[in-house]
Amino acid sequence: MATAKTSVLVLDCSAPEELAEFYAALLGASVRRGADPDFVEVVGQDGVTIAVRRDHGYAPPSWPRPDDSQQAHLHILVAEADMDEAEREAVSLGARPVEARDNSGPRDVRTYADPAGHSFTLAAREGREGREVR
């Protein structure tokens, strides 16, 4: 029998409280603080969505990234009809557009940097439903 596990994506940054507040506002979630002031969770309706951790030597990732480098980023799925509103909301919260091209339609993906410099995308949800693989 497998041991029960769960996972959470942790983003490093220099100011975890501020970055957690950004993602909580963007995702309609709340911030959960624990005993460790350097580790803050962003909690959505289905549990922990992401966490942020203070790295005292943090340097933001670059965008565009150097050739042949791998870089993780968040995909935040949004209804196709709500993409423009989601973009306005993200920018008003402090996101910075990093790939500004017109991608209207069901394959619309728009890339931003969060206030700490991590890249994330708003992606149209339509046409992305898939089957669960076991």
Salt bridges, closest charged atoms under 4 A:
ASP12 OD1 - ARG53 NE 3.01
GLU17 OE1 - ARG33 NE 2.75
GLU21 OE2 - ARG33 NH2 2.75
ASP38 OD1 - ARG54 NE 2.50
ASP38 OD2 - HIS56 NE2 3.86
GLU41 OE1 - ARG32 NH2 2.70
ASP84 OD1 - ARG110 NH1 2.97
GLU85 OE1 - ARG88 NH2 3.01
GLU87 OE1 - ARG110 NH1 3.11
GLU99 OE1 - ARG101 NH2 2.86
ASP108 OD2 - ARG110 NH2 2.67
ASP114 OD2 - HIS118 ND1 2.99
GLU132 OE2 - ARG134 NH2 3.23
